Amino acid sequence: RRTEMMSIRQKVSQAAVVAVLGASALAYGALEKHVTVRVEGSLVRVRTFAGTVGDVLDRADITLRANDRVRPSADTPLNDGMLIEVRRAKPITILLNGQQRHVIVTSLTVGEVIDEMRLRGSLADYVGASRSERVTPGMVLVYRNAVGIHVVHDGMTDRVITNAATVAQVLSELGVKIAAQDRVTPSVGSAPS
């Protein structure tokens, strides 16, 4: 009987240990979060016990530099299944309608730069690179807004929408030949406006 009682106590003790271990495993699993960090378009899957977005970035050795952007913000509490987006700041030069501007963007593609800079973005505008091209630090992007103009020549008036850089290019595209005595106003080197 005594052996039987000890066996029951051992079984109860073992069951208690198993229950505690099982509860611990459940609690452990409940605290662990699975998140995805996307840095410049590259995905990193992370399993973590971190409490905030900033904690996840710290533990993953992802340092935010000046003008980098993270969404949601670094102080946002972490949720299981969360997507964290990190965009690196990139200095680029935009030649916008002939005017040089140095800007810092977090866009991944030229198309996103157009949106980020709130450029008009008409399909007739001239963009010196494919809208799907990746943005790199130091990149020079040429952008010209298309303009509607009237070209009066040889007793005719042509209304055109152009993204040409000069009046000479507009005339060439229209097939208008300029002779030595012809007068062009504004000058052939001027930008259409």
C-alpha positions as CSV (number, residue, x, y, z in Angstrom):
1,R,0.0,0.0,0.0
2,R,2.8,2.3,0.9
3,T,4.4,1.6,-2.5
4,E,1.1,2.2,-4.2
5,M,0.8,5.6,-2.4
6,M,4.3,6.6,-3.4
7,S,3.6,5.7,-7.0
8,I,0.5,7.8,-7.0
9,R,2.4,10.7,-5.5
10,Q,5.2,10.3,-8.0
11,K,2.6,10.3,-10.8
12,V,0.9,13.4,-9.4
13,S,4.2,15.1,-9.1
14,Q,5.2,14.2,-12.6
15,A,1.8,15.4,-13.9
16,A,2.3,18.7,-12.1
17,V,5.7,19.1,-13.6
18,V,4.4,18.3,-17.1
19,A,1.5,20.8,-16.5
20,V,3.9,23.5,-15.4
21,L,6.2,22.9,-18.3
22,G,3.2,22.9,-20.7
23,A,1.9,26.1,-19.2
24,S,5.4,27.6,-19.5
25,A,5.6,26.6,-23.1
26,L,2.2,28.1,-23.8
27,A,3.2,31.3,-22.1
28,Y,6.5,31.4,-23.9
29,G,4.7,30.9,-27.2
30,A,2.2,33.6,-26.4
31,L,5.0,36.1,-25.7
32,E,7.0,35.4,-28.8
33,K,6.0,37.4,-31.9
34,H,6.6,36.8,-35.5
35,V,7.2,40.0,-37.5
36,T,8.5,40.9,-40.9
37,V,11.0,43.8,-41.4
38,R,11.3,45.2,-44.9
39,V,14.5,47.2,-45.4
40,E,14.6,48.9,-48.8
41,G,12.4,46.2,-50.2
42,S,14.3,43.2,-48.8
43,L,12.3,41.1,-46.3
44,V,13.7,39.8,-43.0
45,R,11.5,37.5,-40.9
46,V,12.1,37.9,-37.1
47,R,10.9,35.9,-34.1
48,T,11.2,38.1,-31.0
49,F,10.1,38.9,-27.5
50,A,10.6,42.7,-28.2
51,G,8.0,45.1,-27.0
52,T,8.2,47.9,-29.6
53,V,9.2,48.4,-33.2
54,G,12.4,50.1,-32.1
55,D,13.3,47.1,-29.9
56,V,13.0,44.8,-32.9
57,L,15.2,47.1,-35.0
58,D,17.8,47.2,-32.2
59,R,17.9,43.5,-31.8
60,A,18.1,43.0,-35.6
61,D,21.1,45.5,-35.7
62,I,19.1,47.8,-38.0
63,T,20.3,51.3,-37.2
64,L,18.1,54.2,-38.3
65,R,20.1,57.2,-39.6
66,A,19.1,60.8,-40.0
67,N,16.1,61.2,-42.4
68,D,15.5,57.4,-42.6
69,R,11.8,56.5,-42.3
70,V,10.3,53.7,-40.3
71,R,6.6,52.7,-40.4
72,P,5.0,52.2,-37.9
73,S,7.0,54.5,-35.7
74,A,9.8,53.1,-33.4
75,D,7.7,53.6,-30.3
76,T,4.7,51.5,-31.6
77,P,3.9,48.4,-29.5
78,L,4.7,45.2,-31.3
79,N,2.0,42.9,-32.5
80,D,2.3,39.4,-33.9
81,G,2.3,39.3,-37.7
82,M,3.3,43.0,-38.0
83,L,5.1,44.4,-41.0
84,I,7.8,47.0,-40.3
85,E,8.9,49.1,-43.2
86,V,12.4,50.8,-43.2
87,R,13.3,53.3,-46.0
88,R,16.8,54.7,-46.1
89,A,17.3,58.4,-46.9
90,K,19.1,59.0,-50.2
91,P,20.5,62.3,-51.4
92,I,19.8,62.8,-55.1
93,T,19.8,65.7,-57.5
94,I,16.7,66.6,-59.6
95,L,17.0,68.8,-62.7
96,L,13.4,70.0,-62.5
97,N,12.5,72.0,-65.6
98,G,16.2,73.0,-65.9
99,Q,16.6,74.0,-62.3
100,Q,18.9,71.9,-60.1
101,R,17.6,70.8,-56.7
102,H,19.4,68.7,-54.1
103,V,16.9,66.7,-52.2
104,I,16.8,63.7,-49.8
105,V,14.2,61.1,-50.6
106,T,13.2,57.7,-49.1
107,S,11.7,56.4,-52.3
108,L,12.8,53.1,-53.8
109,T,11.9,53.9,-57.4
110,V,11.9,56.9,-59.7
111,G,8.1,56.7,-59.8
112,E,8.0,56.9,-56.1
113,V,10.3,60.0,-56.2
114,I,7.8,61.7,-58.5
115,D,5.0,61.0,-56.0
116,E,7.1,61.9,-53.0
117,M,8.2,65.2,-54.6
118,R,4.5,65.8,-55.6
119,L,5.5,66.5,-59.2
120,R,2.6,66.7,-61.5
121,G,3.4,63.3,-62.9
122,S,1.6,63.6,-66.3
123,L,2.3,60.8,-68.8
124,A,3.4,63.6,-71.2
125,D,6.1,64.8,-68.8
126,Y,9.7,63.9,-69.6
127,V,11.5,61.7,-67.0
128,G,15.1,60.9,-67.7
129,A,14.9,57.4,-66.3
130,S,12.4,54.6,-66.2
131,R,9.8,55.1,-63.5
132,S,10.6,51.6,-62.2
133,E,14.4,52.3,-61.9
134,R,15.8,51.9,-58.4
135,V,16.9,55.2,-56.7
136,T,20.5,55.2,-55.6
137,P,22.4,57.9,-53.5
138,G,23.9,60.6,-55.7
139,M,21.5,59.8,-58.6
140,V,20.7,62.7,-61.0
141,L,17.1,62.7,-62.2
142,V,16.0,64.9,-65.1
143,Y,12.3,65.8,-65.0
144,R,10.5,68.3,-67.3
145,N,6.8,69.1,-67.1
146,A,5.0,68.9,-70.4
147,V,3.6,72.3,-71.5
148,G,1.0,73.3,-73.9
149,I,2.2,75.8,-76.5
150,H,1.2,77.4,-79.8
151,V,3.7,77.4,-82.6
152,V,3.0,79.9,-85.3
153,H,4.9,79.2,-88.6
154,D,4.3,79.6,-92.3
155,G,0.8,81.1,-91.8
156,M,-0.3,78.1,-89.6
157,T,-0.7,77.7,-85.9
158,D,0.0,74.3,-84.2
159,R,-1.1,73.7,-80.7
160,V,1.2,71.1,-79.1
161,I,1.9,69.6,-75.8
162,T,5.7,69.1,-75.4
163,N,8.3,68.0,-72.9
164,A,11.1,69.2,-75.1
165,A,14.0,71.0,-73.4
166,T,14.3,73.8,-76.1
167,V,12.3,75.6,-78.7
168,A,14.7,74.1,-81.3
169,Q,13.6,70.6,-80.3
170,V,10.0,71.5,-80.6
171,L,10.5,72.9,-84.1
172,S,12.5,69.8,-85.1
173,E,9.8,67.5,-83.8
174,L,7.2,69.5,-85.9
175,G,9.4,69.3,-88.9
176,V,9.7,73.1,-89.1
177,K,12.9,74.1,-90.9
178,I,14.7,77.3,-89.9
179,A,16.4,79.3,-92.7
180,A,19.1,81.9,-92.1
181,Q,16.8,84.9,-92.3
182,D,14.0,83.4,-90.2
183,R,13.2,85.0,-86.9
184,V,12.3,82.7,-83.9
185,T,10.8,84.1,-80.8
186,P,11.6,83.1,-78.1
187,S,15.1,82.0,-79.2
188,V,15.7,78.4,-80.3
189,G,17.7,77.8,-77.1
190,S,14.9,78.9,-74.8
191,A,12.8,76.4,-72.8
192,P,9.2,76.1,-74.0
193,S,6.8,77.6,-71.5
